[in-house]
Amino acid sequence: MKTKNAHHIHIAPPPAEEDAAPLRISVIGTGYLGATHAAAMAELGFDVIGVDMDPSKIAALERGEVPFFEPGLPSLISRHVATGKLSFTTDLKAAVQASDVHFICVGTPQHPSSHAADLRFVDTATRAVAASLGHDGLIVGKSTVPVGTAARLREIVSEAAPAAVHAELVWNPEFLREGMAVEDTLHPDRVVIGGASPWAEERLRRVYDAALASGVPLISCDLPTAELVKVSANAFLATKISFINAIAGLCEKADADVAVLADAIGYDPRIGRRFLNAGLGFGGGCLPKDIRALMHRAGELGAYSAVKLMQQVDEINMDQRQRVIDLTLRALGGSVLNARVAVLGAAFKPDTDDVRDSPALNVAAALHLRGAMVTVFDPAAGPTAGRLYPTLSYADDLESAVRSADIVLVLTEWDEFRNADPTRLGALVERRLVVDGRNCLPVETWRDAGWEYWGLGHTSGAPRELVASRARAA
């Protein structure tokens, strides 16, 4: 099979053949990526079949229910199940034989015994699709995989596909942001296709016709480049976050303000302001897993500079959790024993209920183990967090979480917390003491409301009137 090794960026795609039959799509795996991709493809007008081996998950999806929080997704699924454009099944063979393009969207979790990605689900899904082909089919990998995986999967396709059909595997990485996944799928900022023949590229152009017609660039490249694009993007974002957190530590030592510093350097168009908010660091199911898998694969290939860089990025990120714990201890005079601690946030970021590798819950659990009485509130992730950390207490609303608290920790930057009225909250707490683990609060507003404010990367301190009273007492 010939692959395209040149790198081309196309803005205006050629028109699709008018007499081409509408493509039918199967999506293998109905987790976060698969469910979103299936619903978005139906929204774009395709007939889509989502495949999963879990009958209960299939039944829930047919009712428009998803086991995670993603704005707009349940209604999108319900609408297209009702129109008949979207269906779900456990019968992979029937779905494959009824479709023309098959997206592999299964998970690639971190291997339980190393930093490597666990590729069992990708291997199994690819082999099953290839073996089930009843006519020519394009197999499209979307899962995040280590470089070199797609070449190996092509061998699996060659072995498993019936001799009478033409089967081709290409790679088309996803770039979804949790909380924005539907928008990112319907309106991507780029489309990357790796290892496509003209036959395969023509079909994927038809799949992404709406985006390409609006001017979204199509990057056609080889398989290894396509595999590396996603993990490299995540690694860069993780590096940017860890960089500003390292500088935040320097700002504290030098009595500088990291928020002002980030604003100033963010005006440089080569740098940009996004992902330069110092704080608790990143978590979730993608960035930590992806940088560790990249580190592992880079080591296998002998790219040791990448290994060292990713290791430092990971270490800085994990250190931020301890820094917030230490900041809380300092704010409370050295001990949290029997202190009533309100933790605002459980999800690793706002607009999701994903608590995988959540820095907020990690800090909450560590304080609980030190003897604090911890109450957690999150607008979406409370039930998910409760299943993972059942020993913590959970509140149903912001007011209940902070009532009688000795200290309030803001650890996920939900708008509800960023825009909270510090005067109203101040009337509920035992002590007006806040640790802003995300540097997301308006500092002067909180200090003017009588709060002692502690943050990362700039001078922490008490409200002006408290400073004055302490000076008089001295």
C-alpha positions, 0 to 999 in steps of 0.5 A: 500500500502506498503512503503519502509522505509529503506534507501538504496544507490544503485550504480549498478542497476539490469538490466531491464527486456528485454521483458518489453514494453517501458514506455510512459511518461506524464508530468503534468505542462509545466513551468520551471520544466515540460518543462525541464523534458519533453524535457530531457525524450524525449532526453533519448528516451521516448515517452513524452506528456506534459500537460498544460491547457494554449492553447497558452503555448502549441502552443508555446512549439510545436514551440520550444518556451519557456517563459523563458531563459534556455540555450539549452532547446528550441533546445531540445524541437524543435528537439524532437517535430520534431522526434515525441518523444515529444508532447504537449496537453491540453487534460490531460485525453488523455495524461494520458491514453496514458502513464504509468508514470505520473510526477507531475511538477506543481508549488507550489508558496508561499501562498498569505496570509502566508509563506506556500506553495500553494498546490492547483495546486498539489492537482488538478493535482494529482486528475485529473491524478488519475481519468483519469487512464485507466490502471495501472499507476505510479504517480511521484511527482516532485514538491517541497512540504512541508513534509506530502503532499505526504501522503495526496495526496495518499489519493486523489489517492486512492479516485479518481483512478478507482477501476480496475487499480493499482495506486501508488504515489511516490516522486522523488524531482528535483534538477535543477539549473537555467541555468543548468537545461537540464544538471542537468536532463540528468546527475543528481548527485543523484536520490531520490525515496520516498515511492516506492514499488518494482513495482514502483521502477522498473519502475523508474529505467527504467526511470533513467536507463542511469543515474544509469548505469553511476554510479549515486546513487539511494537513496530509502527512505520513503515519508517524507524523499524524501519530505524533501531532496529538501527543506533541500538542498535549506535551507543549501545553503541559510544558507551558503550564509547568513553565509558568508554575516554575516561574511562579515559584521564582516570583514568590522568592523574588516578591514578584507577581506571576499574574502580572508577569504572565500578562506581560509576556502573553502580549508577545505573539510568539508566546500568547497568554493562554495556558499561562495561569499559574496554579495547581497544575494539570490533570485529567485523562489526557495530558498526564497520560499522554506526556508519560506515554510520550516519555516512554516511547521517546526512551524506546526510540533513544530520544533522550532530550524529549524524555528529560523534558517530559520528566521535568514537566511531569515533576513540576506539575506534581509538585504543585499539589504539594505546594498548595498543601504547604500553602494551606498549612502555612495559612493555618499556622502549620497544622490542619488538624481538626480544621474545617476545610472547604474545597471548591472544585473536584473536577480537573478543570471546569465544565466537566465531571472528569476527576481522573488524576484530579489535582483538586481531589488529590489535595483534598484527600491529602488534607483529610489524611492530615486530620482536616475535616474536608467538605468538597463542592463541585457543580458537576463532579460531586457524584463522580468524586464521591465514588472515587473518594468516599471518605470525603464529605460533599456539599450540594451547593457553595453556601453549604460547603463554606458554612463555618469553614476555617479556610476555603480552597478554590481548586477548580476555576468554575465560573461559580467560584470565580464570580462568587460574592466574597462579602456574602461568603464571608458572612458564612465562614468561621474565618475569612481565609482563602487559598486560591489554588488557581489564581482565578479570584479577583484578589483586591475584591476579596481582600477588600471584603476582609479576606486573607488571601493566599495564592501561588506566584505572588505575595500572599497577604491579609486585607489592609485593615487586618495588616493595619491592626497587626501593625498597631498590635506590634 
